[in-house]
Amino acid sequence: MTLPIVPPEAITADWLTRALAAGGVQARVREFAQRRIGTGQIGQSIRFDLALDDAPPGAPTSLVGKFPAPEPDSRNTGVLLGNYRREVNFYNHLAATALISVPRCYFAAYDEATHDFVLMMEDLSPAEPGDQLAGCTLEQSRLVVREAANLHASHWDDGRIDELAWVAGTKAAGGGGSADPAALQALWQGFCARYGERVDADMRRVGERLVASFDRYNAFYRGPRSLTHIDFRPDNMMFATAAGGRPVTVLDWQSLAFGCGVSDVAYFLAGALKRDERRRVERELLAEYHQRLAELGVRYDFERLWTDYRSRAFALFLVGFYAAMVVNQTPRGDEMFLAMVRGSTEQVLDLDSLAFLD
């Protein structure tokens, strides 16, 4: 019998036993405990601590399950944007070839009729999640930039990706999949109204130019395409600690797209490093990204890469104000989205990226 999709409160020991078996582990879950973890805006993550019988060596004693957000606004956003369907399909069809470090997935399923889903993945502890508000160290940033290159090189200009309707931005999905300019304008105005004086003059300047010239921004990039994470930031990554864990693992594949890969790098650096440090190391980190692409067989002129990077400096800004207005509002979410918009504003101005909107 196919393993049913159930919410966290309906999980049983027998269900977990079958989920392990679906992932190739033959062990019986005798009992378990569960608790919510993480700060996800569109999904909820639950850690399951397992007591096992008849377990082979190396069998996991904990799993992390991911489910739809319990808050109606956030759940509706996940459904309307195709996030739940996209993430399940990524783990079932692309994770093995994407070259980037992701959690081992034991079971992933999505219901097209109800939009319910479940993902059962390895628990990555003692690695710990990144924090968008705290940012990353330079050493962590180097690891992340290399992982970005791995992802982008994996299906570089791969026409087969264009046949996948569940990947945003493909021909099968209807092309760009970008937001409607009028809707974007309304969301930006709502963002400014909600946060008032916390949206400073520079942020307003960038936002007003971007939403007024969104069609031009969207049409500017005509370079090679690759798989892109889209929400490539510290909150969606796990980093090793002194106790162990993988150096870095990337989570949350709900926004996967086929487009400009280096936008992921711009997105990450705008929010992960403080302004002075980012300006000091930005071009150096792009050179490391470029070198890793070359090691994987990708030919990409560096000056063209740098131009593409500068033109995509709006990526974190867009997601920051858009997401703030379509998911459940929380105090941490308010701080995070403002920090994302602020960091991207600084990057746009430092790189003279407004020139691409002229």
N, C-alpha and C positions, 0 to 999 in steps of 0.2 A: 504494500500500500504506500502511496506517495505521502511523504511527511507533510502534514497540514501547516498552513500559515496561521499562527496564533499570536495574540498579544502577550506581553510579559506576564500578566497575571494568570494566564492559562498554561504557562509552561509547567510540565511535569518531569519527574525523573525519567520516565519512559520516553518522553519526547526528546530529552537531552541525550539519552542513550542512542536513539535513532539518528539524531543529528550528528553525533560523533561517528556513527557507522557510515553515514553519507559522506563523511570526510575521510574515510579509510581507517578509523580507529575502532577496534572491537573491544569495548569495555562497557561494563554496566554501571550506570549512575545510581548509587544507592540513595543518596540524599544530596541536597544542594541548598545554598543560600543565595539570595540575589539583592543587589542594591544599584541604584542609579548612579552613573558616573558622567563626567564631562559636562560641557556647557553648550551642547549643540542647539542651534536655533530651529532647524527644520526636522531633525530626527531626535530620538532619545536613545541613549546607550545604557545598557544594563550589564553589570558584571555578575557572572554566575560562578560561585565557588563550589567545586564538585568533590564529593566523596565517592571514590570508584571501587568497584570489585572487579576482579579478573582483568586488571589493566596491564597492557604490555609496557615494556620500558619506554619512557618518553611520552606516555599518554598525558594529555593536558589535565591539570587539576583546576583549571579555571578557563572560562570562555567569556568573550564579550559579545553580547547580542545587540543588534541595532534594529529599531522599530520606528514606525511613523511617530511624529510628534503628537503628544496628547492634546496640545492646545489647538483648537479648531483653525485659527488664522494661520498658524505655522504649517499645520497639516495640509490645508487647502493650497498654500503656496507650493509645498512639495509635490502635490498632485498636479497642479496646473502647469508647473514648469517642467514636469517629467522627471523630477529629481530621483524619486524612489525607483522608478523603472530603470533609469539610466545606471544607477549604482549597482543594482543587482546584475544587470547585463554586463557591466564592466567586469565584475568578479567572475561571472560565468563564462565570458567570451574573450576578454582582452588582458586580464591581469597577468596571465602566464607569458604573454609576449611583449608586455609594455616596458620591460627592462628596469623598472623602478621598484624600490623596496616597498612592498605592501603587506598587510597582515595575511597570514594563511587563512583561507576561508573554508569552513567545514560544510556550510549549507547556506544557500542563497536562493530565495524564491520571491516572486512578485505576482499578485493577482490582478490581472488586467481589468476585471470587472469592479472590484472593490477598492483597488489601489493599496491594499494592505501588502506589507512585505516583511520579511525577516532576513537578517544576515547573522550568521553565527561564525565568529572569527576568533583567532588566537588572541589571548591576553598578552600584551607586549611588555608588561611589567617584568623587571624593575625599570624599564624605560618610563619616562614621564612625558606628559603632553607639553607642547610649547604653550606660550602665553602671548597673545597679540599685544597686550598692554605692556608686558615686560620686555618684549622683543627677543632677539637672539644675539649670541656672541658672534664674533667674526669667524671663529672656527666652525660653529654650527652653520653659519651662512655659506661657508665654502662647501660643506657637505651637501647642503640643500641645492646650491647651484649645480653641482655635479649630478645630483639626482634629476634635476630638471632636464639637463642635457640627455641623460639616459632615456627619460620618457619621450622627449621630442625626437630623438634619433630613431626610436624603435619603429615608428611607422611614418618616417619622413616622406612627405608627398606620396603616400600610399593610396592609390586610387580605390583599393578595396574598402577603405574606411568610408569613402563617399557612399557606399551602398548600405550603410547602417543607419536606419532611420532613427534609432534611439540615441545616436551621438549628435549633439547639437552642432549646427553649422555645416552638416553634410548635404550633398545634393539630395539624398533620399529624405532628409529631414526638412527640406525646403530652403536650403541655402543658409544665409547668415543667421537667421533665428534671432535677430536683434530686437530690442524693445521698440515699441511705437514711440516716435518723437513726442507726440502730444501727451502720451501717458508718462513719459520720462519727465517732461516739463512739470506735470502735475505732482509727481513724486518729489521732484527737487523743491518745488514750492512748499510742499507739505513738510519736508525735512527742515527747511529754513524756518517755517512757522513753529515747528515743534521745539527746535533747539535755540531759536532766538539769537541772542548775543553770543552764544557759544560758537556760532558759525561766523567766523571773523571776515574781515574785508577781503583778504586773499582767497579764502575758501569760496566766498560768494562770487568773486571775479572769475575764478576758474569754473565754477558750476554754471554760471550764466552763459559763459562762452561755450562750454561743452554742450549743454542742452540745446542752445541756439544753433550749433553747427554739428549736431550729432550725425546727420547724414554724411557730411564730409568726413568726419572722424571714422565712421563705419566703412567708408569707401576707400580710404587712403591706402590701406595695406593690400598689396597684390603679390606678395611674395610666397615662398613655399609654405605649405601647411603641415601641421603635425598634430598628434594628440596633445591637448592642453587640459590642464587640471581646472583652470579658471579661478578656483578659490584657494590658491597656493600660498598659504600663510601659516604662521606658527601654531595657531589653534588646531590646525588640521594635520599636525605632525607629532610624532613621538621621538624623543631624543634619549640617548643612553645616559645613565647616571653612574655614579661611582660604584653602585651595586651591580651594574651590568646593563644588558639590553643592546639592541642593534643601534648603530650610530644615529641613523634617522630612518623613520618609516612614515610613509605618506598615507593619510586616511581621507575619508569623505570624498568619494568619487561621484557625487550627485550632479555635478555641473560639467562633466567631461564634454569636451568639444573638439572639433577639428578646425584648427585655425593657426594664428600666429603664435608659435611656441614661446618666443622671447617675451611675450606679454606676461607669462607666468613669472619670469625673472623680475621684470619691472614691478609687478604686483607684490612679490615677496619682499624685495629690497625696500620698497617705499614704506612698508610697515614694520619690518623686522629690525632695522638699524636706525639709530638716532641720526638726525640730519647731518651733523658734522662728520660722523664716521662714514655714513653712506657716501657723501661727496668725496671723501678721501679715498675710498676703496672701490667705488662703483665701476669704473672702467677696468680696473684690475680683475674684479670678479667676472665681468663680461668676457675678459680675455680667457679666464679659466673655463668658463662655459663654452666659449668658442673652441678651445683646445680639446675639450672632451667630445664635442660634436665631431671634430676632425678625427679623433681616435676611433670613433664609431663609424667612420666612413662618410660623414656629411660634409659637403663642400658649401661654404657660406662665407662670402667676402666679409671681413670684419667691419669695414666701414659701413657696408649695407646693414649688417647686424646692428651696429650702433645707432644708425638712423631709425631702424625699425623699433629698437628699444626706446628711443626718445619719443617716438610717435605713439607708443603704447603706454606712456606714463600715466594715462588717465584711468587705467584698468581698476586700480584699487578704489579710486574716487567713485567710479560708477557703481561698483558693487556695494560700497559703503553706504551711500545714501539710498540706493534702491532697496537693499535688503532691510535697512532700518525701518522702512515704511511698509513692508509686506510680511514681516514675521512678528511673533509675539514680543511686545516690548518688555524689557527687563532692565534693571539698573546697570548691570554689567554690559548688556548689549548697547545701551546708550553710550557708555564710555568707549566701548570698542569701536562702534561705527563712527563716532566723532574722531577717534584716533586714526582710523583708516582714511577718512576724508582729509584730515590734517596732514598726515604723512604723504599722501599722494599729491596734495596741493604743493607741498614743499618740493617734491620731486619734479612736478610739472614746471614750476618756476625756475628751479635750478638748472633744468635741461632746456629751457626755452621751448617747451613743447607746445605752448599756445600758438607758435608759428605754424604748426601743422593744421590749424583750424582756419587760417586766413584764406 
